[in-house]
Each structure stands twice: as C-alpha cells, then as structure tokens.
Amino acid sequence: MDEWSDIDEMVFFSDGSATSADVSESIKGFCREVLRCYGLSEVDQSSPRSVLELNDITFDLVAVTKIGFGEIQIPNGSGGWMSTNPNDFNAMREARNKDINPLIKPTIRLMKYWNAASGFLFDSFALEQWICGQGFW
C-alpha cells in the first residue's frame, strides 16, 4: 500500500433529523477517543469527512444517513445533507471500465495519487465522478 492509500468507510447514523455538522462532530469525538487509546495517531477534520491515521493506515470516515432503498445522504460541507446512491455510481464505474478496456480504474488511482501528492486540490469522490464522465478514445 502506498502512503496515499486510504480505507473509505461510511458511518451510518439512524437519526435523520441531526445536522451533518452534528454527526461529523460525533465522528470527530470517536476519532479523538481512538487517539487517546492508541496514541501514535492523527485526526484531520476536513468537512464533510474525518481522516483517522493509525500508523500507516488511513481511514476516511464519512457520516451517512439512510433515506431509502439504496439511497443515502452524506454531508454537503455546509451543515446540510445531499442525496447519493453509491451502488449506482459503482455500477456506472464498472460499466465504464469494461467499455474502455479496463482503463478507468487505473486512471482513477493515478489521478487520486496525483491529487494527494498535490495537497488534495479536489474532492476525491468528485474527481472520481468527473473521470468516469470523460470520453476516452
């Protein structure tokens, strides 16, 4: 695993009435507790996600609430929520990858590495969506 790799995790909250800022604060509290227990760790709160670094493993934690069959809400960065369906995006990414002789996934990995090395100029998921929407020939 390279130094820029991470493990993306969604943390589901059952209270859909809470603001995304409230649940993001809960995740930060969880991360601080992990820090207290494990010591040599680091927490970076970069709304709407929290990044927990344990030695050389990085966990990218995002608060989510479930609103329907396969549909969830994730923080929008302004204290509110935005709807998404990760299964739909994953299916679209897989279809695009098959369409262009499996080049989407390596392109995504390369661009995410570049993004991390450049100081995370772009939101990782938005970058992945943009790449999947491009035409390749």
C-alpha positions as MATLAB code, in Angstrom:
seq = 'MDEWSDIDEMVFFSDGSATSADVSESIKGFCREVLRCYGLSEVDQSSPRSVLELNDITFDLVAVTKIGFGEIQIPNGSGGWMSTNPNDFNAMREARNKDINPLIKPTIRLMKYWNAASGFLFDSFALEQWICGQGFW';
ca = [
       0.000    0.000    0.000;
       1.396    3.409   -0.884;
       1.472    6.315    1.538;
      -1.556    7.973   -0.112;
      -3.868    4.941    0.127;
      -6.809    5.030    2.452;
      -9.751    2.939    3.518;
     -13.088    4.649    2.860;
     -15.761    3.929    5.446;
     -19.324    5.176    5.771;
     -20.584    5.580    9.337;
     -24.381    5.221    9.398;
     -26.410    7.321   11.829;
     -30.042    6.420   12.456;
     -31.199    9.912   13.433;
     -32.003   11.561   10.114;
     -33.043   14.764   11.918;
     -29.491   15.542   13.069;
     -27.472   18.013   11.048;
     -24.445   16.793    9.163;
     -22.338   19.037   11.406;
     -23.672   17.171   14.487;
     -22.845   13.730   13.131;
     -19.477   14.909   11.815;
     -18.722   16.121   15.347;
     -19.691   12.657   16.660;
     -17.202   11.076   14.276;
     -14.524   13.529   15.416;
     -15.259   12.518   19.010;
     -14.894    8.856   18.059;
     -11.575    9.614   16.362;
     -10.325   11.525   19.432;
     -11.200    8.506   21.591;
      -9.236    6.237   19.240;
      -6.329    8.685   19.518;
      -6.499    8.501   23.293;
      -6.391    4.694   23.204;
      -3.772    4.210   20.502;
      -1.533    7.228   20.997;
       0.504    7.477   17.797;
      -2.366    8.502   15.583;
      -3.669   11.647   13.979;
      -7.120   13.041   13.223;
      -7.802   15.527   10.453;
     -11.281   17.026   10.242;
     -11.857   18.131    6.695;
     -15.598   18.543    6.382;
     -17.536   16.547    5.389;
     -15.151   13.734    6.306;
     -12.801   12.851    9.136;
      -9.460   11.241    8.439;
      -8.040    8.918   11.073;
      -4.410    7.909   10.641;
      -3.204    4.853   12.560;
       0.462    4.252   11.781;
       0.493    3.726    8.001;
      -3.232    3.018    7.538;
      -5.553    5.932    6.825;
      -9.302    5.684    7.390;
     -11.502    8.195    5.582;
     -14.745    8.348    7.622;
     -17.945    9.923    6.273;
     -21.206   10.239    8.205;
     -24.273    9.000    6.337;
     -27.985    8.525    6.943;
     -30.152    6.097    5.007;
     -33.212    7.642    3.349;
     -34.462    4.931    1.027;
     -33.690    1.710   -0.782;
     -30.005    2.072   -1.637;
     -30.129    5.847   -1.264;
     -28.212    7.647    1.455;
     -27.439   11.204    2.457;
     -23.898   12.458    3.000;
     -22.779   15.833    4.390;
     -22.731   18.604    1.800;
     -19.986   20.596    3.548;
     -22.358   23.389    4.638;
     -24.048   21.647    7.574;
     -26.761   20.050    5.439;
     -27.150   16.811    3.535;
     -27.040   15.726   -0.104;
     -28.513   12.527   -1.514;
     -26.448    9.895   -3.283;
     -26.622    6.243   -4.241;
     -23.147    4.657   -4.087;
     -24.366    1.430   -5.702;
     -25.491    3.333   -8.798;
     -22.115    5.049   -9.094;
     -20.206    1.792   -8.550;
     -22.260    0.092  -11.281;
     -21.644    3.009  -13.656;
     -17.898    2.956  -12.902;
     -17.738   -0.799  -13.563;
     -19.629   -0.401  -16.852;
     -17.323    2.438  -17.963;
     -14.286    0.357  -17.015;
     -15.497   -2.521  -19.221;
     -16.318   -0.138  -22.089;
     -12.780    1.184  -22.434;
     -10.594   -1.863  -21.954;
     -10.217   -1.566  -18.120;
      -8.594    1.889  -18.085;
     -10.970    3.768  -15.765;
      -9.770    2.198  -12.506;
      -6.033    2.722  -13.176;
      -6.781    6.285  -14.320;
      -8.717    6.924  -11.109;
      -5.869    5.524   -8.994;
      -3.318    7.654  -10.850;
      -5.385   10.835  -10.507;
      -6.100   10.180   -6.815;
      -2.370    9.714   -6.226;
      -1.657   12.973   -8.072;
      -4.420   14.742   -6.110;
      -2.994   13.543   -2.783;
       0.564   14.480   -3.775;
      -0.721   17.937   -4.769;
      -2.350   18.569   -1.400;
      -5.870   17.336   -2.211;
      -6.851   20.081   -4.631;
     -10.061   18.222   -5.498;
     -12.617   16.255   -3.521;
     -11.688   12.604   -4.084;
     -15.197   11.372   -4.924;
     -15.940   14.356   -7.183;
     -12.676   13.669   -9.024;
     -13.654   10.027   -9.494;
     -17.085   11.041  -10.816;
     -15.500   13.527  -13.233;
     -13.068   10.899  -14.576;
     -15.917    8.437  -15.148;
     -17.806   11.090  -17.089;
     -14.957   11.797  -19.521;
     -14.731   10.387  -23.022;
     -11.757    8.161  -23.774;
     -10.622    7.014  -27.203;
];
